[in-house]
Amino acid sequence: MDETAKGKILILTDFRRGQSFEVCDDFDDAEEAGVPADVLAVAAKRADIERAELLDI
């Protein structure tokens, strides 16, 4: 996870099919864009941000 010059977050993913990236305003936007939860968890941890996961149980 990196931050862009405009303060957005850049999440790089490396799947078997190749690298991809998402540029989002925040982690909530990344989640809405379909970035997998495990990728978001790693990115948030690297950014030293605690996120709570809402479970519908």
mmCIF file as Biopython writes it, N, C-alpha, C and O atoms, coordinates in Angstrom:
data_model
#
loop_
_atom_site.group_PDB
_atom_site.id
_atom_site.type_symbol
_atom_site.label_atom_id
_atom_site.label_alt_id
_atom_site.label_comp_id
_atom_site.label_asym_id
_atom_site.label_entity_id
_atom_site.label_seq_id
_atom_site.pdbx_PDB_ins_code
_atom_site.Cartn_x
_atom_site.Cartn_y
_atom_site.Cartn_z
_atom_site.occupancy
_atom_site.B_iso_or_equiv
_atom_site.auth_seq_id
_atom_site.auth_asym_id
_atom_site.pdbx_PDB_model_num
ATOM 1   N N  . MET A ? 1  ? 0.833   -1.161  0.000   1.0 0.0 1  A 1 
ATOM 2   C CA . MET A ? 1  ? 0.000   0.000   0.000   1.0 0.0 1  A 1 
ATOM 3   C C  . MET A ? 1  ? 0.878   1.224   0.000   1.0 0.0 1  A 1 
ATOM 4   O O  . MET A ? 1  ? 1.842   1.304   0.761   1.0 0.0 1  A 1 
ATOM 5   N N  . ASP A ? 2  ? 0.559   2.160   -0.832  1.0 0.0 2  A 1 
ATOM 6   C CA . ASP A ? 2  ? 1.258   3.443   -0.901  1.0 0.0 2  A 1 
ATOM 7   C C  . ASP A ? 2  ? 0.221   4.555   -0.925  1.0 0.0 2  A 1 
ATOM 8   O O  . ASP A ? 2  ? -0.961  4.322   -1.179  1.0 0.0 2  A 1 
ATOM 9   N N  . GLU A ? 3  ? 0.683   5.755   -0.658  1.0 0.0 3  A 1 
ATOM 10  C CA . GLU A ? 3  ? -0.184  6.920   -0.748  1.0 0.0 3  A 1 
ATOM 11  C C  . GLU A ? 3  ? 0.253   7.732   -1.951  1.0 0.0 3  A 1 
ATOM 12  O O  . GLU A ? 3  ? 1.446   7.947   -2.168  1.0 0.0 3  A 1 
ATOM 13  N N  . THR A ? 4  ? -0.723  8.184   -2.733  1.0 0.0 4  A 1 
ATOM 14  C CA . THR A ? 4  ? -0.404  8.977   -3.912  1.0 0.0 4  A 1 
ATOM 15  C C  . THR A ? 4  ? -0.137  10.426  -3.508  1.0 0.0 4  A 1 
ATOM 16  O O  . THR A ? 4  ? -0.365  10.814  -2.362  1.0 0.0 4  A 1 
ATOM 17  N N  . ALA A ? 5  ? 0.344   11.214  -4.456  1.0 0.0 5  A 1 
ATOM 18  C CA . ALA A ? 5  ? 0.632   12.624  -4.199  1.0 0.0 5  A 1 
ATOM 19  C C  . ALA A ? 5  ? -0.633  13.391  -3.805  1.0 0.0 5  A 1 
ATOM 20  O O  . ALA A ? 5  ? -0.554  14.410  -3.120  1.0 0.0 5  A 1 
ATOM 21  N N  . LYS A ? 6  ? -1.790  12.902  -4.236  1.0 0.0 6  A 1 
ATOM 22  C CA . LYS A ? 6  ? -3.053  13.569  -3.913  1.0 0.0 6  A 1 
ATOM 23  C C  . LYS A ? 6  ? -3.735  12.983  -2.675  1.0 0.0 6  A 1 
ATOM 24  O O  . LYS A ? 6  ? -4.892  13.296  -2.395  1.0 0.0 6  A 1 
ATOM 25  N N  . GLY A ? 7  ? -3.014  12.126  -1.931  1.0 0.0 7  A 1 
ATOM 26  C CA . GLY A ? 7  ? -3.535  11.585  -0.684  1.0 0.0 7  A 1 
ATOM 27  C C  . GLY A ? 7  ? -4.448  10.389  -0.818  1.0 0.0 7  A 1 
ATOM 28  O O  . GLY A ? 7  ? -5.075  9.980   0.160   1.0 0.0 7  A 1 
ATOM 29  N N  . LYS A ? 8  ? -4.538  9.821   -1.996  1.0 0.0 8  A 1 
ATOM 30  C CA . LYS A ? 8  ? -5.342  8.608   -2.189  1.0 0.0 8  A 1 
ATOM 31  C C  . LYS A ? 8  ? -4.474  7.402   -1.847  1.0 0.0 8  A 1 
ATOM 32  O O  . LYS A ? 8  ? -3.256  7.522   -1.714  1.0 0.0 8  A 1 
ATOM 33  N N  . ILE A ? 9  ? -5.108  6.238   -1.706  1.0 0.0 9  A 1 
ATOM 34  C CA . ILE A ? 9  ? -4.329  5.038   -1.428  1.0 0.0 9  A 1 
ATOM 35  C C  . ILE A ? 9  ? -4.196  4.206   -2.698  1.0 0.0 9  A 1 
ATOM 36  O O  . ILE A ? 9  ? -5.123  4.111   -3.503  1.0 0.0 9  A 1 
ATOM 37  N N  . LEU A ? 10 ? -3.051  3.623   -2.849  1.0 0.0 10 A 1 
ATOM 38  C CA . LEU A ? 10 ? -2.741  2.757   -3.985  1.0 0.0 10 A 1 
ATOM 39  C C  . LEU A ? 10 ? -2.465  1.379   -3.416  1.0 0.0 10 A 1 
ATOM 40  O O  . LEU A ? 10 ? -1.510  1.188   -2.663  1.0 0.0 10 A 1 
ATOM 41  N N  . ILE A ? 11 ? -3.301  0.421   -3.776  1.0 0.0 11 A 1 
ATOM 42  C CA . ILE A ? 11 ? -3.154  -0.943  -3.287  1.0 0.0 11 A 1 
ATOM 43  C C  . ILE A ? 11 ? -2.720  -1.819  -4.445  1.0 0.0 11 A 1 
ATOM 44  O O  . ILE A ? 11 ? -3.455  -2.005  -5.415  1.0 0.0 11 A 1 
ATOM 45  N N  . LEU A ? 12 ? -1.514  -2.356  -4.330  1.0 0.0 12 A 1 
ATOM 46  C CA . LEU A ? 12 ? -0.971  -3.260  -5.344  1.0 0.0 12 A 1 
ATOM 47  C C  . LEU A ? 12 ? -1.292  -4.689  -4.968  1.0 0.0 12 A 1 
ATOM 48  O O  . LEU A ? 12 ? -1.162  -5.072  -3.805  1.0 0.0 12 A 1 
ATOM 49  N N  . THR A ? 13 ? -1.706  -5.474  -5.930  1.0 0.0 13 A 1 
ATOM 50  C CA . THR A ? 13 ? -1.965  -6.889  -5.693  1.0 0.0 13 A 1 
ATOM 51  C C  . THR A ? 13 ? -1.145  -7.708  -6.669  1.0 0.0 13 A 1 
ATOM 52  O O  . THR A ? 13 ? -0.888  -7.288  -7.797  1.0 0.0 13 A 1 
ATOM 53  N N  . ASP A ? 14 ? -0.746  -8.867  -6.224  1.0 0.0 14 A 1 
ATOM 54  C CA . ASP A ? 14 ? 0.055   -9.762  -7.063  1.0 0.0 14 A 1 
ATOM 55  C C  . ASP A ? 14 ? -0.599  -11.135 -7.060  1.0 0.0 14 A 1 
ATOM 56  O O  . ASP A ? 14 ? -0.287  -11.978 -6.219  1.0 0.0 14 A 1 
ATOM 57  N N  . PHE A ? 15 ? -1.487  -11.350 -7.985  1.0 0.0 15 A 1 
ATOM 58  C CA . PHE A ? 15 ? -2.170  -12.630 -8.096  1.0 0.0 15 A 1 
ATOM 59  C C  . PHE A ? 15 ? -1.474  -13.482 -9.153  1.0 0.0 15 A 1 
ATOM 60  O O  . PHE A ? 15 ? -0.586  -13.002 -9.858  1.0 0.0 15 A 1 
ATOM 61  N N  . ARG A ? 16 ? -1.869  -14.711 -9.258  1.0 0.0 16 A 1 
ATOM 62  C CA . ARG A ? 16 ? -1.262  -15.624 -10.245 1.0 0.0 16 A 1 
ATOM 63  C C  . ARG A ? 16 ? -1.412  -15.099 -11.665 1.0 0.0 16 A 1 
ATOM 64  O O  . ARG A ? 16 ? -0.582  -15.377 -12.530 1.0 0.0 16 A 1 
ATOM 65  N N  . ARG A ? 17 ? -2.461  -14.351 -11.895 1.0 0.0 17 A 1 
ATOM 66  C CA . ARG A ? 17 ? -2.692  -13.840 -13.250 1.0 0.0 17 A 1 
ATOM 67  C C  . ARG A ? 17 ? -1.918  -12.560 -13.534 1.0 0.0 17 A 1 
ATOM 68  O O  . ARG A ? 17 ? -1.980  -12.038 -14.647 1.0 0.0 17 A 1 
ATOM 69  N N  . GLY A ? 18 ? -1.194  -12.050 -12.551 1.0 0.0 18 A 1 
ATOM 70  C CA . GLY A ? 18 ? -0.387  -10.863 -12.755 1.0 0.0 18 A 1 
ATOM 71  C C  . GLY A ? 18 ? -0.715  -9.769  -11.760 1.0 0.0 18 A 1 
ATOM 72  O O  . GLY A ? 18 ? -1.651  -9.881  -10.968 1.0 0.0 18 A 1 
ATOM 73  N N  . GLN A ? 19 ? 0.067   -8.721  -11.818 1.0 0.0 19 A 1 
ATOM 74  C CA . GLN A ? 19 ? -0.130  -7.609  -10.897 1.0 0.0 19 A 1 
ATOM 75  C C  . GLN A ? 19 ? -1.279  -6.716  -11.343 1.0 0.0 19 A 1 
ATOM 76  O O  . GLN A ? 19 ? -1.554  -6.565  -12.533 1.0 0.0 19 A 1 
ATOM 77  N N  . SER A ? 20 ? -1.931  -6.139  -10.368 1.0 0.0 20 A 1 
ATOM 78  C CA . SER A ? 20 ? -2.938  -5.122  -10.650 1.0 0.0 20 A 1 
ATOM 79  C C  . SER A ? 20 ? -2.907  -4.119  -9.506  1.0 0.0 20 A 1 
ATOM 80  O O  . SER A ? 20 ? -2.223  -4.329  -8.505  1.0 0.0 20 A 1 
ATOM 81  N N  . PHE A ? 21 ? -3.635  -3.051  -9.657  1.0 0.0 21 A 1 
ATOM 82  C CA . PHE A ? 21 ? -3.679  -2.060  -8.595  1.0 0.0 21 A 1 
ATOM 83  C C  . PHE A ? 21 ? -5.017  -1.352  -8.597  1.0 0.0 21 A 1 
ATOM 84  O O  . PHE A ? 21 ? -5.719  -1.305  -9.608  1.0 0.0 21 A 1 
ATOM 85  N N  . GLU A ? 22 ? -5.352  -0.807  -7.445  1.0 0.0 22 A 1 
ATOM 86  C CA . GLU A ? 22 ? -6.549  0.006   -7.274  1.0 0.0 22 A 1 
ATOM 87  C C  . GLU A ? 22 ? -6.122  1.320   -6.644  1.0 0.0 22 A 1 
ATOM 88  O O  . GLU A ? 22 ? -5.329  1.326   -5.703  1.0 0.0 22 A 1 
ATOM 89  N N  . VAL A ? 23 ? -6.633  2.421   -7.146  1.0 0.0 23 A 1 
ATOM 90  C CA . VAL A ? 23 ? -6.425  3.732   -6.530  1.0 0.0 23 A 1 
ATOM 91  C C  . VAL A ? 23 ? -7.776  4.149   -5.967  1.0 0.0 23 A 1 
ATOM 92  O O  . VAL A ? 23 ? -8.756  4.276   -6.700  1.0 0.0 23 A 1 
ATOM 93  N N  . CYS A ? 24 ? -7.814  4.360   -4.650  1.0 0.0 24 A 1 
ATOM 94  C CA . CYS A ? 24 ? -9.076  4.662   -3.970  1.0 0.0 24 A 1 
ATOM 95  C C  . CYS A ? 24 ? -8.878  5.815   -2.994  1.0 0.0 24 A 1 
ATOM 96  O O  . CYS A ? 24 ? -7.761  6.123   -2.579  1.0 0.0 24 A 1 
ATOM 97  N N  . ASP A ? 25 ? -9.998  6.443   -2.641  1.0 0.0 25 A 1 
ATOM 98  C CA . ASP A ? 25 ? -9.947  7.533   -1.675  1.0 0.0 25 A 1 
ATOM 99  C C  . ASP A ? 25 ? -9.577  7.028   -0.288  1.0 0.0 25 A 1 
ATOM 100 O O  . ASP A ? 25 ? -8.827  7.683   0.437   1.0 0.0 25 A 1 
ATOM 101 N N  . ASP A ? 26 ? -10.103 5.856   0.084   1.0 0.0 26 A 1 
ATOM 102 C CA . ASP A ? 26 ? -9.832  5.297   1.405   1.0 0.0 26 A 1 
ATOM 103 C C  . ASP A ? 26 ? -10.101 3.789   1.367   1.0 0.0 26 A 1 
ATOM 104 O O  . ASP A ? 26 ? -10.443 3.234   0.322   1.0 0.0 26 A 1 
ATOM 105 N N  . PHE A ? 27 ? -9.940  3.143   2.513   1.0 0.0 27 A 1 
ATOM 106 C CA . PHE A ? 27 ? -10.111 1.689   2.559   1.0 0.0 27 A 1 
ATOM 107 C C  . PHE A ? 27 ? -11.555 1.276   2.310   1.0 0.0 27 A 1 
ATOM 108 O O  . PHE A ? 27 ? -11.802 0.214   1.738   1.0 0.0 27 A 1 
ATOM 109 N N  . ASP A ? 28 ? -12.504 2.093   2.727   1.0 0.0 28 A 1 
ATOM 110 C CA . ASP A ? 28 ? -13.913 1.777   2.464   1.0 0.0 28 A 1 
ATOM 111 C C  . ASP A ? 28 ? -14.189 1.771   0.965   1.0 0.0 28 A 1 
ATOM 112 O O  . ASP A ? 28 ? -14.884 0.885   0.467   1.0 0.0 28 A 1 
ATOM 113 N N  . ASP A ? 29 ? -13.652 2.749   0.246   1.0 0.0 29 A 1 
ATOM 114 C CA . ASP A ? 29 ? -13.806 2.780   -1.211  1.0 0.0 29 A 1 
ATOM 115 C C  . ASP A ? 29 ? -13.139 1.578   -1.862  1.0 0.0 29 A 1 
ATOM 116 O O  . ASP A ? 29 ? -13.668 1.013   -2.819  1.0 0.0 29 A 1 
ATOM 117 N N  . ALA A ? 30 ? -11.978 1.186   -1.343  1.0 0.0 30 A 1 
ATOM 118 C CA . ALA A ? 30 ? -11.282 0.012   -1.884  1.0 0.0 30 A 1 
ATOM 119 C C  . ALA A ? 30 ? -12.122 -1.234  -1.697  1.0 0.0 30 A 1 
ATOM 120 O O  . ALA A ? 30 ? -12.198 -2.082  -2.586  1.0 0.0 30 A 1 
ATOM 121 N N  . GLU A ? 31 ? -12.754 -1.343  -0.534  1.0 0.0 31 A 1 
ATOM 122 C CA . GLU A ? 31 ? -13.618 -2.495  -0.269  1.0 0.0 31 A 1 
ATOM 123 C C  . GLU A ? 31 ? -14.799 -2.511  -1.232  1.0 0.0 31 A 1 
ATOM 124 O O  . GLU A ? 31 ? -15.151 -3.559  -1.772  1.0 0.0 31 A 1 
ATOM 125 N N  . GLU A ? 32 ? -15.410 -1.348  -1.445  1.0 0.0 32 A 1 
ATOM 126 C CA . GLU A ? 32 ? -16.528 -1.239  -2.382  1.0 0.0 32 A 1 
ATOM 127 C C  . GLU A ? 32 ? -16.104 -1.548  -3.817  1.0 0.0 32 A 1 
ATOM 128 O O  . GLU A ? 32 ? -16.912 -2.023  -4.615  1.0 0.0 32 A 1 
ATOM 129 N N  . ALA A ? 33 ? -14.831 -1.277  -4.149  1.0 0.0 33 A 1 
ATOM 130 C CA . ALA A ? 33 ? -14.316 -1.544  -5.498  1.0 0.0 33 A 1 
ATOM 131 C C  . ALA A ? 33 ? -14.017 -3.026  -5.707  1.0 0.0 33 A 1 
ATOM 132 O O  . ALA A ? 33 ? -13.677 -3.444  -6.814  1.0 0.0 33 A 1 
ATOM 133 N N  . GLY A ? 34 ? -14.144 -3.820  -4.642  1.0 0.0 34 A 1 
ATOM 134 C CA . GLY A ? 34 ? -13.944 -5.255  -4.788  1.0 0.0 34 A 1 
ATOM 135 C C  . GLY A ? 34 ? -12.568 -5.756  -4.413  1.0 0.0 34 A 1 
ATOM 136 O O  . GLY A ? 34 ? -12.239 -6.909  -4.694  1.0 0.0 34 A 1 
ATOM 137 N N  . VAL A ? 35 ? -11.749 -4.917  -3.784  1.0 0.0 35 A 1 
ATOM 138 C CA . VAL A ? 35 ? -10.446 -5.390  -3.310  1.0 0.0 35 A 1 
ATOM 139 C C  . VAL A ? 35 ? -10.718 -6.424  -2.217  1.0 0.0 35 A 1 
ATOM 140 O O  . VAL A ? 35 ? -11.457 -6.133  -1.276  1.0 0.0 35 A 1 
ATOM 141 N N  . PRO A ? 36 ? -10.140 -7.620  -2.318  1.0 0.0 36 A 1 
ATOM 142 C CA . PRO A ? 36 ? -10.408 -8.674  -1.344  1.0 0.0 36 A 1 
ATOM 143 C C  . PRO A ? 36 ? -10.064 -8.249  0.090   1.0 0.0 36 A 1 
ATOM 144 O O  . PRO A ? 36 ? -9.115  -7.499  0.317   1.0 0.0 36 A 1 
ATOM 145 N N  . ALA A ? 37 ? -10.848 -8.740  1.043   1.0 0.0 37 A 1 
ATOM 146 C CA . ALA A ? 37 ? -10.685 -8.379  2.450   1.0 0.0 37 A 1 
ATOM 147 C C  . ALA A ? 37 ? -9.296  -8.707  2.974   1.0 0.0 37 A 1 
ATOM 148 O O  . ALA A ? 37 ? -8.744  -7.948  3.771   1.0 0.0 37 A 1 
ATOM 149 N N  . ASP A ? 38 ? -8.719  -9.830  2.539   1.0 0.0 38 A 1 
ATOM 150 C CA . ASP A ? 38 ? -7.383  -10.191 3.032   1.0 0.0 38 A 1 
ATOM 151 C C  . ASP A ? 38 ? -6.328  -9.216  2.521   1.0 0.0 38 A 1 
ATOM 152 O O  . ASP A ? 38 ? -5.364  -8.925  3.228   1.0 0.0 38 A 1 
ATOM 153 N N  . VAL A ? 39 ? -6.497  -8.713  1.316   1.0 0.0 39 A 1 
ATOM 154 C CA . VAL A ? 39 ? -5.569  -7.719  0.766   1.0 0.0 39 A 1 
ATOM 155 C C  . VAL A ? 39 ? -5.705  -6.408  1.533   1.0 0.0 39 A 1 
ATOM 156 O O  . VAL A ? 39 ? -4.703  -5.771  1.859   1.0 0.0 39 A 1 
ATOM 157 N N  . LEU A ? 40 ? -6.939  -6.007  1.821   1.0 0.0 40 A 1 
ATOM 158 C CA . LEU A ? 40 ? -7.169  -4.790  2.595   1.0 0.0 40 A 1 
ATOM 159 C C  . LEU A ? 40 ? -6.589  -4.911  3.998   1.0 0.0 40 A 1 
ATOM 160 O O  . LEU A ? 40 ? -6.043  -3.943  4.528   1.0 0.0 40 A 1 
ATOM 161 N N  . ALA A ? 41 ? -6.700  -6.077  4.597   1.0 0.0 41 A 1 
ATOM 162 C CA . ALA A ? 41 ? -6.159  -6.281  5.945   1.0 0.0 41 A 1 
ATOM 163 C C  . ALA A ? 41 ? -4.646  -6.103  5.958   1.0 0.0 41 A 1 
ATOM 164 O O  . ALA A ? 41 ? -4.104  -5.466  6.861   1.0 0.0 41 A 1 
ATOM 165 N N  . VAL A ? 42 ? -3.967  -6.657  4.969   1.0 0.0 42 A 1 
ATOM 166 C CA . VAL A ? 42 ? -2.511  -6.511  4.879   1.0 0.0 42 A 1 
ATOM 167 C C  . VAL A ? 42 ? -2.138  -5.048  4.639   1.0 0.0 42 A 1 
ATOM 168 O O  . VAL A ? 42 ? -1.214  -4.528  5.263   1.0 0.0 42 A 1 
ATOM 169 N N  . ALA A ? 43 ? -2.859  -4.389  3.734   1.0 0.0 43 A 1 
ATOM 170 C CA . ALA A ? 43 ? -2.571  -2.982  3.434   1.0 0.0 43 A 1 
ATOM 171 C C  . ALA A ? 43 ? -2.796  -2.102  4.656   1.0 0.0 43 A 1 
ATOM 172 O O  . ALA A ? 43 ? -1.990  -1.215  4.934   1.0 0.0 43 A 1 
ATOM 173 N N  . ALA A ? 44 ? -3.877  -2.334  5.387   1.0 0.0 44 A 1 
ATOM 174 C CA . ALA A ? 44 ? -4.167  -1.540  6.579   1.0 0.0 44 A 1 
ATOM 175 C C  . ALA A ? 44 ? -3.104  -1.768  7.648   1.0 0.0 44 A 1 
ATOM 176 O O  . ALA A ? 44 ? -2.677  -0.828  8.320   1.0 0.0 44 A 1 
ATOM 177 N N  . LYS A ? 45 ? -2.683  -3.007  7.800   1.0 0.0 45 A 1 
ATOM 178 C CA . LYS A ? 45 ? -1.643  -3.312  8.791   1.0 0.0 45 A 1 
ATOM 179 C C  . LYS A ? 45 ? -0.339  -2.603  8.435   1.0 0.0 45 A 1 
ATOM 180 O O  . LYS A ? 45 ? 0.324   -2.038  9.305   1.0 0.0 45 A 1 
ATOM 181 N N  . ARG A ? 46 ? 0.023   -2.636  7.157   1.0 0.0 46 A 1 
ATOM 182 C CA . ARG A ? 46 ? 1.245   -1.952  6.717   1.0 0.0 46 A 1 
ATOM 183 C C  . ARG A ? 46 ? 1.141   -0.441  6.893   1.0 0.0 46 A 1 
ATOM 184 O O  . ARG A ? 46 ? 2.149   0.228   7.121   1.0 0.0 46 A 1 
ATOM 185 N N  . ALA A ? 47 ? -0.061  0.097   6.789   1.0 0.0 47 A 1 
ATOM 186 C CA . ALA A ? 47 ? -0.269  1.543   6.964   1.0 0.0 47 A 1 
ATOM 187 C C  . ALA A ? 47 ? -0.468  1.896   8.435   1.0 0.0 47 A 1 
ATOM 188 O O  . ALA A ? 47 ? -0.648  3.063   8.783   1.0 0.0 47 A 1 
ATOM 189 N N  . ASP A ? 48 ? -0.435  0.873   9.299   1.0 0.0 48 A 1 
ATOM 190 C CA . ASP A ? 48 ? -0.629  1.053   10.738  1.0 0.0 48 A 1 
ATOM 191 C C  . ASP A ? 48 ? -1.998  1.655   11.040  1.0 0.0 48 A 1 
ATOM 192 O O  . ASP A ? 48 ? -2.135  2.562   11.861  1.0 0.0 48 A 1 
ATOM 193 N N  . ILE A ? 49 ? -3.010  1.120   10.346  1.0 0.0 49 A 1 
ATOM 194 C CA . ILE A ? 49 ? -4.393  1.564   10.520  1.0 0.0 49 A 1 
ATOM 195 C C  . ILE A ? 49 ? -5.206  0.363   11.002  1.0 0.0 49 A 1 
ATOM 196 O O  . ILE A ? 49 ? -5.154  -0.713  10.406  1.0 0.0 49 A 1 
ATOM 197 N N  . GLU A ? 50 ? -5.950  0.559   12.077  1.0 0.0 50 A 1 
ATOM 198 C CA . GLU A ? 50 ? -6.825  -0.495  12.562  1.0 0.0 50 A 1 
ATOM 199 C C  . GLU A ? 50 ? -8.183  -0.335  11.903  1.0 0.0 50 A 1 
ATOM 200 O O  . GLU A ? 50 ? -8.759  0.752   11.878  1.0 0.0 50 A 1 
ATOM 201 N N  . ARG A ? 51 ? -8.678  -1.438  11.373  1.0 0.0 51 A 1 
ATOM 202 C CA . ARG A ? 51 ? -9.990  -1.421  10.743  1.0 0.0 51 A 1 
ATOM 203 C C  . ARG A ? 51 ? -10.870 -2.455  11.420  1.0 0.0 51 A 1 
ATOM 204 O O  . ARG A ? 51 ? -10.406 -3.539  11.771  1.0 0.0 51 A 1 
ATOM 205 N N  . ALA A ? 52 ? -12.114 -2.127  11.598  1.0 0.0 52 A 1 
ATOM 206 C CA . ALA A ? 52 ? -13.093 -3.073  12.142  1.0 0.0 52 A 1 
ATOM 207 C C  . ALA A ? 52 ? -13.878 -3.635  10.969  1.0 0.0 52 A 1 
ATOM 208 O O  . ALA A ? 52 ? -14.211 -2.920  10.024  1.0 0.0 52 A 1 
ATOM 209 N N  . GLU A ? 53 ? -14.164 -4.911  11.046  1.0 0.0 53 A 1 
ATOM 210 C CA . GLU A ? 53 ? -14.928 -5.544  9.985   1.0 0.0 53 A 1 
ATOM 211 C C  . GLU A ? 53 ? -16.361 -5.719  10.460  1.0 0.0 53 A 1 
ATOM 212 O O  . GLU A ? 53 ? -16.593 -6.270  11.536  1.0 0.0 53 A 1 
ATOM 213 N N  . LEU A ? 54 ? -17.310 -5.262  9.681   1.0 0.0 54 A 1 
ATOM 214 C CA . LEU A ? 54 ? -18.722 -5.412  10.003  1.0 0.0 54 A 1 
ATOM 215 C C  . LEU A ? 54 ? -19.187 -6.767  9.497   1.0 0.0 54 A 1 
ATOM 216 O O  . LEU A ? 54 ? -19.135 -7.046  8.299   1.0 0.0 54 A 1 
ATOM 217 N N  . LEU A ? 55 ? -19.637 -7.596  10.410  1.0 0.0 55 A 1 
ATOM 218 C CA . LEU A ? 55 ? -20.130 -8.915  10.037  1.0 0.0 55 A 1 
ATOM 219 C C  . LEU A ? 55 ? -21.638 -8.940  10.100  1.0 0.0 55 A 1 
ATOM 220 O O  . LEU A ? 55 ? -22.232 -8.469  11.070  1.0 0.0 55 A 1 
ATOM 221 N N  . ASP A ? 56 ? -22.254 -9.480  9.087   1.0 0.0 56 A 1 
ATOM 222 C CA . ASP A ? 56 ? -23.699 -9.611  9.056   1.0 0.0 56 A 1 
ATOM 223 C C  . ASP A ? 56 ? -24.059 -11.026 9.465   1.0 0.0 56 A 1 
ATOM 224 O O  . ASP A ? 56 ? -24.302 -11.895 8.628   1.0 0.0 56 A 1 
ATOM 225 N N  . ILE A ? 57 ? -24.089 -11.239 10.798  1.0 0.0 57 A 1 
ATOM 226 C CA . ILE A ? 57 ? -24.375 -12.598 11.291  1.0 0.0 57 A 1 
ATOM 227 C C  . ILE A ? 57 ? -25.591 -12.595 12.197  1.0 0.0 57 A 1 
ATOM 228 O O  . ILE A ? 57 ? -25.984 -13.644 12.707  1.0 0.0 57 A 1 
#
